[in-house]
Amino acid sequence: MPRPVKDKKSGIYYVRVRVPADLLATVGRAEISKSLRTREPAEAKERFAVEYAAMQRRWC
């Protein structure tokens, strides 16, 4: 299961997701990254779930 990724330098959590192979040409890059704008692990998990679901909906 995907999970939030913590930036080592700033401590901010991010959502990083690989773009599906069939959408690479449309999106133009292999990975999408977005800041969750928090340093708290519990808050990052909640925000990650929302952002990850939104990304999945966009790709379906």
Distance bins in CASP14 RR format, pairs under 12 A and 6 or more apart:
PFRMAT RR
TARGET T0000
AUTHOR 0000-0000-0000
RMODE 2
METHOD distances of the structure
MODEL  1
1 45 0 0 0 0 0 1 0 0 0 0 0
1 48 0 0 0 0 0 1 0 0 0 0 0
1 49 0 0 0 0 0 1 0 0 0 0 0
1 52 0 0 0 0 1 0 0 0 0 0 0
2 14 0 0 0 0 0 1 0 0 0 0 0
2 15 1 0 0 1 0 0 0 0 0 0 0
2 16 0 0 0 0 1 0 0 0 0 0 0
2 17 1 0 0 1 0 0 0 0 0 0 0
2 18 0 0 0 0 1 0 0 0 0 0 0
2 31 0 0 0 0 0 1 0 0 0 0 0
2 32 0 0 0 0 0 1 0 0 0 0 0
2 45 0 0 0 0 0 1 0 0 0 0 0
2 48 1 0 0 1 0 0 0 0 0 0 0
2 49 0 0 0 0 1 0 0 0 0 0 0
2 51 0 0 0 0 0 1 0 0 0 0 0
2 52 1 0 0 1 0 0 0 0 0 0 0
2 53 0 0 0 0 0 1 0 0 0 0 0
2 55 0 0 0 0 1 0 0 0 0 0 0
2 56 0 0 0 0 0 1 0 0 0 0 0
3 13 0 0 0 0 1 0 0 0 0 0 0
3 14 0 0 0 0 0 1 0 0 0 0 0
3 15 0 0 0 0 1 0 0 0 0 0 0
3 16 0 0 0 0 1 0 0 0 0 0 0
3 17 0 0 0 0 0 1 0 0 0 0 0
3 36 0 0 0 0 0 1 0 0 0 0 0
3 41 0 0 0 0 1 0 0 0 0 0 0
3 44 0 0 0 0 1 0 0 0 0 0 0
3 45 1 0 0 1 0 0 0 0 0 0 0
3 47 0 0 0 0 0 1 0 0 0 0 0
3 48 1 0 0 1 0 0 0 0 0 0 0
3 49 0 0 0 0 1 0 0 0 0 0 0
3 51 0 0 0 0 0 1 0 0 0 0 0
3 52 0 0 0 0 1 0 0 0 0 0 0
4 11 0 0 0 0 0 1 0 0 0 0 0
4 12 0 0 0 0 1 0 0 0 0 0 0
4 13 1 0 1 0 0 0 0 0 0 0 0
4 14 1 0 0 1 0 0 0 0 0 0 0
4 15 1 0 0 1 0 0 0 0 0 0 0
4 16 0 0 0 0 1 0 0 0 0 0 0
4 17 0 0 0 0 0 1 0 0 0 0 0
4 33 0 0 0 0 0 1 0 0 0 0 0
4 34 0 0 0 0 0 1 0 0 0 0 0
4 35 0 0 0 0 0 1 0 0 0 0 0
4 36 1 0 0 1 0 0 0 0 0 0 0
4 37 0 0 0 0 0 1 0 0 0 0 0
4 38 0 0 0 0 1 0 0 0 0 0 0
4 39 0 0 0 0 0 1 0 0 0 0 0
4 40 0 0 0 0 0 1 0 0 0 0 0
4 41 1 0 0 1 0 0 0 0 0 0 0
4 42 0 0 0 0 0 1 0 0 0 0 0
4 43 0 0 0 0 1 0 0 0 0 0 0
4 44 1 0 1 0 0 0 0 0 0 0 0
4 45 1 0 0 1 0 0 0 0 0 0 0
4 46 0 0 0 0 1 0 0 0 0 0 0
4 47 1 0 0 1 0 0 0 0 0 0 0
4 48 1 0 1 0 0 0 0 0 0 0 0
4 49 0 0 0 0 1 0 0 0 0 0 0
4 50 0 0 0 0 0 1 0 0 0 0 0
4 51 0 0 0 0 1 0 0 0 0 0 0
4 52 0 0 0 0 1 0 0 0 0 0 0
5 11 0 0 0 0 0 1 0 0 0 0 0
5 12 0 0 0 0 1 0 0 0 0 0 0
5 13 1 0 0 1 0 0 0 0 0 0 0
5 14 1 0 1 0 0 0 0 0 0 0 0
5 15 1 0 0 1 0 0 0 0 0 0 0
5 16 1 0 1 0 0 0 0 0 0 0 0
5 17 0 0 0 0 0 1 0 0 0 0 0
5 31 0 0 0 0 0 1 0 0 0 0 0
5 33 0 0 0 0 1 0 0 0 0 0 0
5 34 0 0 0 0 0 1 0 0 0 0 0
5 35 0 0 0 0 0 1 0 0 0 0 0
5 36 0 0 0 0 1 0 0 0 0 0 0
5 41 0 0 0 0 0 1 0 0 0 0 0
5 44 0 0 0 0 1 0 0 0 0 0 0
5 45 0 0 0 0 0 1 0 0 0 0 0
5 48 0 0 0 0 1 0 0 0 0 0 0
5 51 0 0 0 0 0 1 0 0 0 0 0
5 52 0 0 0 0 0 1 0 0 0 0 0
6 12 1 0 0 1 0 0 0 0 0 0 0
6 13 1 0 1 0 0 0 0 0 0 0 0
6 14 1 0 0 1 0 0 0 0 0 0 0
6 15 0 0 0 0 0 1 0 0 0 0 0
6 16 0 0 0 0 0 1 0 0 0 0 0
6 35 0 0 0 0 0 1 0 0 0 0 0
6 36 0 0 0 0 1 0 0 0 0 0 0
6 38 0 0 0 0 0 1 0 0 0 0 0
6 39 0 0 0 0 1 0 0 0 0 0 0
6 40 0 0 0 0 0 1 0 0 0 0 0
6 41 0 0 0 0 1 0 0 0 0 0 0
6 44 1 0 0 1 0 0 0 0 0 0 0
6 45 0 0 0 0 0 1 0 0 0 0 0
6 48 0 0 0 0 0 1 0 0 0 0 0
7 13 1 0 0 1 0 0 0 0 0 0 0
7 14 1 0 0 1 0 0 0 0 0 0 0
7 15 0 0 0 0 0 1 0 0 0 0 0
7 16 0 0 0 0 0 1 0 0 0 0 0
7 33 0 0 0 0 1 0 0 0 0 0 0
7 35 0 0 0 0 1 0 0 0 0 0 0
7 36 0 0 0 0 0 1 0 0 0 0 0
7 37 0 0 0 0 0 1 0 0 0 0 0
7 38 0 0 0 0 0 1 0 0 0 0 0
7 39 0 0 0 0 1 0 0 0 0 0 0
7 44 0 0 0 0 0 1 0 0 0 0 0
8 14 0 0 0 0 0 1 0 0 0 0 0
9 39 0 0 0 0 0 1 0 0 0 0 0
10 35 0 0 0 0 1 0 0 0 0 0 0
10 36 0 0 0 0 0 1 0 0 0 0 0
10 37 0 0 0 0 0 1 0 0 0 0 0
10 38 0 0 0 0 0 1 0 0 0 0 0
10 39 0 0 0 0 1 0 0 0 0 0 0
11 35 0 0 0 0 0 1 0 0 0 0 0
11 36 0 0 0 0 0 1 0 0 0 0 0
11 37 0 0 0 0 0 1 0 0 0 0 0
11 38 0 0 0 0 1 0 0 0 0 0 0
11 39 1 0 1 0 0 0 0 0 0 0 0
11 40 0 0 0 0 0 1 0 0 0 0 0
11 41 0 0 0 0 0 1 0 0 0 0 0
11 44 0 0 0 0 1 0 0 0 0 0 0
12 33 0 0 0 0 0 1 0 0 0 0 0
12 34 0 0 0 0 0 1 0 0 0 0 0
12 35 1 0 1 0 0 0 0 0 0 0 0
12 36 1 0 0 1 0 0 0 0 0 0 0
12 37 1 0 0 1 0 0 0 0 0 0 0
12 38 1 0 0 1 0 0 0 0 0 0 0
12 39 1 0 0 1 0 0 0 0 0 0 0
12 40 0 0 0 0 0 1 0 0 0 0 0
12 41 0 0 0 0 0 1 0 0 0 0 0
12 43 0 0 0 0 0 1 0 0 0 0 0
12 44 0 0 0 0 1 0 0 0 0 0 0
12 47 0 0 0 0 0 1 0 0 0 0 0
13 33 0 0 0 0 0 1 0 0 0 0 0
13 34 0 0 0 0 0 1 0 0 0 0 0
13 35 1 0 0 1 0 0 0 0 0 0 0
13 36 1 0 1 0 0 0 0 0 0 0 0
13 37 0 0 0 0 1 0 0 0 0 0 0
13 38 1 0 1 0 0 0 0 0 0 0 0
13 39 1 0 0 1 0 0 0 0 0 0 0
13 40 0 0 0 0 1 0 0 0 0 0 0
13 41 1 0 0 1 0 0 0 0 0 0 0
13 42 0 0 0 0 0 1 0 0 0 0 0
13 43 0 0 0 0 1 0 0 0 0 0 0
13 44 1 1 0 0 0 0 0 0 0 0 0
13 45 0 0 0 0 1 0 0 0 0 0 0
13 46 0 0 0 0 0 1 0 0 0 0 0
13 47 1 0 0 1 0 0 0 0 0 0 0
13 48 1 0 0 1 0 0 0 0 0 0 0
13 51 0 0 0 0 0 1 0 0 0 0 0
14 31 0 0 0 0 0 1 0 0 0 0 0
14 32 0 0 0 0 0 1 0 0 0 0 0
14 33 1 0 1 0 0 0 0 0 0 0 0
14 34 1 0 0 1 0 0 0 0 0 0 0
14 35 1 0 1 0 0 0 0 0 0 0 0
14 36 1 0 0 1 0 0 0 0 0 0 0
14 37 0 0 0 0 1 0 0 0 0 0 0
14 38 0 0 0 0 0 1 0 0 0 0 0
14 39 0 0 0 0 0 1 0 0 0 0 0
14 44 0 0 0 0 1 0 0 0 0 0 0
14 47 0 0 0 0 0 1 0 0 0 0 0
14 48 0 0 0 0 1 0 0 0 0 0 0
14 51 0 0 0 0 1 0 0 0 0 0 0
14 52 0 0 0 0 0 1 0 0 0 0 0
15 31 0 0 0 0 0 1 0 0 0 0 0
15 32 0 0 0 0 1 0 0 0 0 0 0
15 33 1 0 0 1 0 0 0 0 0 0 0
15 34 1 0 1 0 0 0 0 0 0 0 0
15 35 0 0 0 0 1 0 0 0 0 0 0
15 36 1 0 0 1 0 0 0 0 0 0 0
15 37 0 0 0 0 0 1 0 0 0 0 0
15 38 0 0 0 0 0 1 0 0 0 0 0
15 44 0 0 0 0 1 0 0 0 0 0 0
15 45 0 0 0 0 0 1 0 0 0 0 0
15 46 0 0 0 0 0 1 0 0 0 0 0
15 47 1 0 0 1 0 0 0 0 0 0 0
15 48 1 0 1 0 0 0 0 0 0 0 0
15 49 0 0 0 0 1 0 0 0 0 0 0
15 50 0 0 0 0 1 0 0 0 0 0 0
15 51 1 0 1 0 0 0 0 0 0 0 0
15 52 1 0 1 0 0 0 0 0 0 0 0
15 53 0 0 0 0 0 1 0 0 0 0 0
15 54 0 0 0 0 1 0 0 0 0 0 0
15 55 1 0 0 1 0 0 0 0 0 0 0
15 56 0 0 0 0 0 1 0 0 0 0 0
16 29 0 0 0 0 0 1 0 0 0 0 0
16 30 0 0 0 0 0 1 0 0 0 0 0
16 31 1 0 0 1 0 0 0 0 0 0 0
16 32 1 0 0 1 0 0 0 0 0 0 0
16 33 1 0 1 0 0 0 0 0 0 0 0
16 34 0 0 0 0 1 0 0 0 0 0 0
16 35 0 0 0 0 0 1 0 0 0 0 0
16 36 0 0 0 0 0 1 0 0 0 0 0
16 48 0 0 0 0 0 1 0 0 0 0 0
16 51 0 0 0 0 0 1 0 0 0 0 0
16 52 0 0 0 0 0 1 0 0 0 0 0
16 55 0 0 0 0 0 1 0 0 0 0 0
17 23 0 0 0 0 0 1 0 0 0 0 0
17 27 0 0 0 0 0 1 0 0 0 0 0
17 29 0 0 0 0 0 1 0 0 0 0 0
17 30 0 0 0 0 0 1 0 0 0 0 0
17 31 1 0 0 1 0 0 0 0 0 0 0
17 32 1 0 1 0 0 0 0 0 0 0 0
17 33 1 0 0 1 0 0 0 0 0 0 0
17 34 0 0 0 0 1 0 0 0 0 0 0
17 48 0 0 0 0 0 1 0 0 0 0 0
17 51 0 0 0 0 1 0 0 0 0 0 0
17 52 1 0 0 1 0 0 0 0 0 0 0
17 53 0 0 0 0 0 1 0 0 0 0 0
17 54 0 0 0 0 0 1 0 0 0 0 0
17 55 1 0 1 0 0 0 0 0 0 0 0
17 56 0 0 0 0 1 0 0 0 0 0 0
17 58 0 0 0 0 0 1 0 0 0 0 0
17 59 0 0 0 0 1 0 0 0 0 0 0
18 24 0 0 0 0 1 0 0 0 0 0 0
18 27 0 0 0 0 0 1 0 0 0 0 0
18 29 0 0 0 0 1 0 0 0 0 0 0
18 30 1 0 0 1 0 0 0 0 0 0 0
18 31 1 0 1 0 0 0 0 0 0 0 0
18 32 0 0 0 0 1 0 0 0 0 0 0
18 33 0 0 0 0 0 1 0 0 0 0 0
18 52 0 0 0 0 0 1 0 0 0 0 0
18 55 0 0 0 0 0 1 0 0 0 0 0
18 59 0 0 0 0 0 1 0 0 0 0 0
19 25 0 0 0 0 1 0 0 0 0 0 0
19 26 0 0 0 0 1 0 0 0 0 0 0
19 27 1 0 1 0 0 0 0 0 0 0 0
19 28 1 0 0 1 0 0 0 0 0 0 0
19 29 1 0 0 1 0 0 0 0 0 0 0
19 30 1 0 1 0 0 0 0 0 0 0 0
19 31 1 0 0 1 0 0 0 0 0 0 0
19 32 1 0 0 1 0 0 0 0 0 0 0
19 33 0 0 0 0 0 1 0 0 0 0 0
19 55 0 0 0 0 1 0 0 0 0 0 0
19 56 0 0 0 0 0 1 0 0 0 0 0
19 58 0 0 0 0 0 1 0 0 0 0 0
19 59 1 0 0 1 0 0 0 0 0 0 0
20 26 0 0 0 0 1 0 0 0 0 0 0
20 27 0 0 0 0 1 0 0 0 0 0 0
20 30 0 0 0 0 0 1 0 0 0 0 0
20 31 0 0 0 0 0 1 0 0 0 0 0
20 32 0 0 0 0 0 1 0 0 0 0 0
20 55 0 0 0 0 0 1 0 0 0 0 0
20 56 0 0 0 0 1 0 0 0 0 0 0
20 58 0 0 0 0 0 1 0 0 0 0 0
20 59 1 0 1 0 0 0 0 0 0 0 0
20 60 0 0 0 0 1 0 0 0 0 0 0
21 27 0 0 0 0 0 1 0 0 0 0 0
21 30 0 0 0 0 1 0 0 0 0 0 0
21 59 0 0 0 0 0 1 0 0 0 0 0
22 59 0 0 0 0 1 0 0 0 0 0 0
22 60 0 0 0 0 0 1 0 0 0 0 0
23 29 0 0 0 0 0 1 0 0 0 0 0
23 30 0 0 0 0 0 1 0 0 0 0 0
23 31 0 0 0 0 0 1 0 0 0 0 0
23 32 0 0 0 0 0 1 0 0 0 0 0
23 55 0 0 0 0 0 1 0 0 0 0 0
23 56 0 0 0 0 0 1 0 0 0 0 0
23 58 0 0 0 0 1 0 0 0 0 0 0
23 59 1 0 0 1 0 0 0 0 0 0 0
23 60 0 0 0 0 0 1 0 0 0 0 0
24 30 1 0 0 1 0 0 0 0 0 0 0
24 31 0 0 0 0 0 1 0 0 0 0 0
24 32 0 0 0 0 0 1 0 0 0 0 0
24 59 0 0 0 0 0 1 0 0 0 0 0
26 58 0 0 0 0 0 1 0 0 0 0 0
26 59 0 0 0 0 1 0 0 0 0 0 0
27 55 0 0 0 0 0 1 0 0 0 0 0
27 58 0 0 0 0 1 0 0 0 0 0 0
27 59 0 0 0 0 1 0 0 0 0 0 0
31 55 0 0 0 0 0 1 0 0 0 0 0
32 51 0 0 0 0 1 0 0 0 0 0 0
32 52 0 0 0 0 0 1 0 0 0 0 0
32 54 0 0 0 0 0 1 0 0 0 0 0
32 55 1 0 0 1 0 0 0 0 0 0 0
32 56 0 0 0 0 0 1 0 0 0 0 0
32 58 0 0 0 0 1 0 0 0 0 0 0
32 59 0 0 0 0 1 0 0 0 0 0 0
33 51 0 0 0 0 0 1 0 0 0 0 0
33 55 0 0 0 0 0 1 0 0 0 0 0
34 44 0 0 0 0 0 1 0 0 0 0 0
34 47 0 0 0 0 1 0 0 0 0 0 0
34 48 0 0 0 0 1 0 0 0 0 0 0
34 50 0 0 0 0 0 1 0 0 0 0 0
34 51 1 0 0 1 0 0 0 0 0 0 0
34 52 0 0 0 0 1 0 0 0 0 0 0
34 54 0 0 0 0 1 0 0 0 0 0 0
34 55 0 0 0 0 1 0 0 0 0 0 0
34 58 0 0 0 0 0 1 0 0 0 0 0
35 44 0 0 0 0 0 1 0 0 0 0 0
35 47 0 0 0 0 1 0 0 0 0 0 0
35 48 0 0 0 0 0 1 0 0 0 0 0
35 51 0 0 0 0 1 0 0 0 0 0 0
36 42 0 0 0 0 0 1 0 0 0 0 0
36 43 1 0 0 1 0 0 0 0 0 0 0
36 44 1 0 1 0 0 0 0 0 0 0 0
36 45 0 0 0 0 1 0 0 0 0 0 0
36 46 0 0 0 0 1 0 0 0 0 0 0
36 47 1 0 1 0 0 0 0 0 0 0 0
36 48 1 0 0 1 0 0 0 0 0 0 0
36 49 0 0 0 0 0 1 0 0 0 0 0
36 50 0 0 0 0 1 0 0 0 0 0 0
36 51 1 0 0 1 0 0 0 0 0 0 0
36 52 0 0 0 0 0 1 0 0 0 0 0
37 43 0 0 0 0 1 0 0 0 0 0 0
37 44 0 0 0 0 1 0 0 0 0 0 0
37 47 1 0 0 1 0 0 0 0 0 0 0
37 48 0 0 0 0 0 1 0 0 0 0 0
37 51 0 0 0 0 0 1 0 0 0 0 0
38 44 1 0 1 0 0 0 0 0 0 0 0
38 45 0 0 0 0 1 0 0 0 0 0 0
38 46 0 0 0 0 1 0 0 0 0 0 0
38 47 1 0 0 1 0 0 0 0 0 0 0
38 48 0 0 0 0 1 0 0 0 0 0 0
38 51 0 0 0 0 0 1 0 0 0 0 0
39 47 0 0 0 0 0 1 0 0 0 0 0
40 46 0 0 0 0 1 0 0 0 0 0 0
40 47 0 0 0 0 1 0 0 0 0 0 0
40 48 0 0 0 0 0 1 0 0 0 0 0
41 47 0 0 0 0 0 1 0 0 0 0 0
41 48 0 0 0 0 0 1 0 0 0 0 0
42 48 0 0 0 0 0 1 0 0 0 0 0
42 49 0 0 0 0 0 1 0 0 0 0 0
43 49 0 0 0 0 0 1 0 0 0 0 0
43 50 0 0 0 0 0 1 0 0 0 0 0
44 50 0 0 0 0 0 1 0 0 0 0 0
44 51 0 0 0 0 0 1 0 0 0 0 0
44 52 0 0 0 0 0 1 0 0 0 0 0
45 51 0 0 0 0 0 1 0 0 0 0 0
45 52 0 0 0 0 0 1 0 0 0 0 0
46 52 0 0 0 0 0 1 0 0 0 0 0
46 53 0 0 0 0 0 1 0 0 0 0 0
47 53 0 0 0 0 0 1 0 0 0 0 0
47 54 0 0 0 0 0 1 0 0 0 0 0
48 54 0 0 0 0 0 1 0 0 0 0 0
48 55 0 0 0 0 0 1 0 0 0 0 0
49 55 0 0 0 0 0 1 0 0 0 0 0
49 56 0 0 0 0 0 1 0 0 0 0 0
50 56 0 0 0 0 0 1 0 0 0 0 0
50 57 0 0 0 0 0 1 0 0 0 0 0
51 57 0 0 0 0 0 1 0 0 0 0 0
51 58 0 0 0 0 0 1 0 0 0 0 0
52 58 0 0 0 0 0 1 0 0 0 0 0
52 59 0 0 0 0 0 1 0 0 0 0 0
53 59 0 0 0 0 0 1 0 0 0 0 0
53 60 0 0 0 0 0 1 0 0 0 0 0
54 60 0 0 0 0 0 1 0 0 0 0 0
END
